Amino acid sequence: MKLLDPKSDFLFKRLFADNPTLLIDLLNAILPLEDPITEIEYLPAELVPYERNSKLSIVDVRCSDAFGRHFIVEMQMAFQPFLHKRMLYNASKVLSRQLSQTQQYDEIGNVYTLCFIDQVAEKGIDEWFHHYVIKHKKYEERQMLGMEWFFIELGKWKKNFNFKNPERKSLWLTFLTQPSKILEMMTPAELAEFNEIREALDIVNASQYTEAQINGMEKYLDEVRSYHSGIAYAKNEGIQEGVEIGMEKGIKKGLEEAYANMVNIIIDIKNGLSLDNLASKYNIDYQAILKISNSIKVGL
């Protein structure tokens, strides 16, 4: 049985934006909640701004539960320099829009953000599970309640885990990284005890989709991998130092253009454009284009 990658945008939303039982099981397995979620109500994924010219935010999944708690769930294939600020922005939006004019502040429900990242986000540490809260700087036991953020680095988890733990959290993370491993590590009788995991495996079964749908999902993932290859090349060539300086100075537009340029180069290489034409098209030294081409071949 061929299983598709559940991290693709289409499948992730089909899994958790259309199946409340799967989303409930995932959240209860991953989040350290005092009271488990028993039922949810899906909410619009679009966080419409108050001002006409303000930024519209769209999340993968948003819902609330019977306790009045709100949950944002996102899958990020690539770590972005401003991801943390975007998570702060989205959670603040959800928090601020809960009250009507007749309600009191104590009626605001907590907001929990769960973000899966398929790339290293927290450099220099081995931990893959990151729980952020708002605390007193001096007295860390004192906390401002209302918003909490959870970041899971799937690459780190996959690297440090042996895929033999049948605990529900481990099964969900195994499913998100290598779903076929579940079929290797569990017998049908053992898997029968986890209805939600079995249903999730059925949803990512390639036989459920047309060839065109599968090609579309694979194209999406290929474009993301091309983005990663471009960033890896930039780091190897020392361009990352310039990127960091640019971020410090706030030259966001220039960075976005640099990333887009790198992705376009990689796409052109994969489409068969000659290296000579690429060097001329992007005004880049031929040897630099050759290095990018070789790094892609190694990555494949």
N, C-alpha and C positions, 0 to 999 in steps of 0.2 A: 504494500500500500504506500503510495507516494503522498507525503505530507508537505503542504506548502508552508512558507514562512509566516507565522502569525504576526510578525512585526510590520508587515506591509500595511499601509494606511487602510486599504479596503478591508482586509481580513480583521485587523484590530478593531475597527468600528463594527464590523458584523458580529464579532465575538461579544463585545462588551457594550455597544450602544444599542443592540437589538435583543439582548438576552439578559434580563434582570437577574435570573438565577446565577448565571455565570459571573456577572459583575459583583453580586453580593458575596459569592464564595471567594472571589479574588480579593476583595477588600477585607473581608474577615480574616483571610489567611495572611495577608501582608501587613495590615495596620495593627498596631497594639492598642485596640479600642477597649475601654472598660466594659462597654455594653455592645455586644455583637449586633450587626445590622440584620434586621428581620425582613424588611420590605423597603423598596425604594420607589421614588417617582423621578422619571427622567425629566430633565430641564433643558431648555434650548442651549445648544453648544455655542451659539453666538452671544457674546457679551457686548451688547450694543452700547455705545458711549452716550453720555448725556449731551455733550456738545456735538454739533453737526460735523465739525472739522476734527474731532478727536478720533483716536485710533480704535478700530473695531478689532476685538480679539475673538478668535475661534479656538475652542479646545476640542479634544477628541471626544470626551465623555463628561457629562455633568449631571449630577442627580442630588436628591436629598432623601433622608430616611425618616422613619417614624419618630425619631427623637429630635427632629429639626436640624440635624447636622447636614452640612453640604459637602459634596465630594467632587473634586476635579481629577480626572485621570488622563494622562497623556503618555504617548509613546514618542520619544525623540530618537530618530536614527542617528542624528549628528549633534554633538554638543556645540552650542552656540555661545559666544562670549557673553551675551547678555541674557542667557536663559534664566538665571536666578532673578534678575529684575523683572522679567516677563512673568515668572511665577508669582512674585510679589504683587505685581500689577493685577493679574487675573484674580488672585485670592482676595485682594482688597476690593475689587469690583463686586465680587459675589457677596462679601461681607456687608458692603455699604448699601446694597439694594434689597436687603431683607425687610426693612421696616417701612410700614406705612406711617402717616402722620399721627395716627392714634395709638401706635405701639410704643413700648418703652425699650431702652437699650438692653435690658436683661432678657429680652425676647430674641435677641440675635443668636442664631445657631452657629456653632463652631464650623470653620471651613478647613477641610483637609485636602491637601494637594498631593497626589501620588504621581510621580514622574519616572518612567522607565527610560534609561539612557543607554543606547547601544554603543557607547564609546566612553573612554576615560574622561571623567569630569573632575574628580578630586585627585589631583596629582600629588605624588609623594606619600600616599597612605594606601594600605592594602584593603581597608574596609570597603565593602561594596554597598552597605546599607547606611544611609545618612538621614538623620532625623533632626530637622531644624525647628526651633521654637524661639519665642521672644523672651529673653531673660534679663534680670537685673545684672548689670555689669559686675558689681562687686559681690552681691549675694545671689549666687546662681540658683539657689533653691526657690527663689521668688520669680514667678513667671507671669507674664501677661497672657491670659487665656483668650482664645478666639481664632487663632490661625496657626496651623502646623503644616510643615512641608516634609515630604519623604521623597528622597531620590535614591533610585536603585540602579547601580552600574552593572548592567547585565554581562558585559565583557569580563569584568573582575570576578563576578559570581561564577561564571562559567569556567574561568581559569582555575579557581580555587576549590571547586566543588567536585565530588566524585560521582555524582548522579546516582547514588545508591540509597538515599534517604527517602522513604515513602511518606514523610511528613507533608502536609498539604501545601505549605509555603514552598517547599522544595519542588514539589510536583508542578506548581504553577510556574516557577522560574525555569524549570527544565522545559516545560511546554513552550515558554516564550523564546528560549534560546535554541533548543534542539528537540522538537516534539517527538521525533522518531526514537529518542533515547528512552522515552516512557515505555514504548512497546518492547524495548530490549530489557528493561530493568524490572518489568512487572508482568506476571502471568495474567491471562484474561480473568481469572477468578479474583486476583488481587485488585485489578483495575475496576472490577465490578463494584467495589466499595466506594468508588469516587465517581459518582454520576456526572458531576459537572466537568471533570477532566475528560471523561469519555465523550461527552457531548461536544466539548471543545475540539477534541481530536477528529470527530466526525465533520465539524465545520471546516477544518483545514485539509480535509481529504481531497486530493486533487480531482478525484472522480466526480465531485460535486459541481465542477466548473467547466465552462467551455474553454477551448484552446485560446480564444481571443482574450478571455478574462485572465487566464494564467499568464499569457504573454504580457498583458498590461501590468500585472503585479510584478513579474520578473523585470520588466523594463524600469519600473519605479525603483526597485531595489538596486538595479544596476546603476542607475543614475546616482543614487546615494553612495554606492561604493566608489563611483568615479569621483565624487566630491571628496571622499576620504583620501583617495589616491593623490588628488591634487594638493590637499592640505599636507599630507605626508611628504610630498616632494618639496613643498615650500619650506617645511621645517628642516629637511635635510640640506637644503641649499642656503640656510641661514636667513631666509626671508622672514621667518617667524619673529626674529628680533625687531625687524622693521614693523611687523604687524603689531607687536606689543607696544612699540613706541607710538604708533598711529592710534591705538586704542586709548593710550594715556592722554593723547592730545585731542581725542574725540573726533578723529577723522573717519567717521563711520562710513560715509559714502565711498571714500577711497578704498576702504577694506572690502566693501561689498563688491565693488567693481573688480578688485584683484581676485577675489574668490570666484566670481562669475567668469572672469577671463580664464582662470585655470581650468575650471570645469569645461568650458567651451573647447579649450585645447585638447583635453582628454577625449571629449566626444568626437571631435574632428579626427583624432588619431584612430579611434575605433571605427569610424565611418570610412577609413581608408585614404584620407587625404595625405598626399606625400609630405615627407618631412621638410623638403625644400619649400613647398608651398606654405606650409605652416609657419616656417621661420619668417617668410616674407609677409604673410598675413598678419602675424602678431608682432612683427618687428623684434624677434627674439633670436639670439645666436643659435646656429644649427646644433651645436653640441648640447645646448640646454634642452632643445626639443628632443634630441636623441636620448638624453637622460630620462626625460619624462616618459618617452615611449618604452624604454627598457624597464622602468619602474612599474609600468602598467603590466607588462608581460610577466614580470616576477610576481606581481600581485595576483594575476590570474592563475 
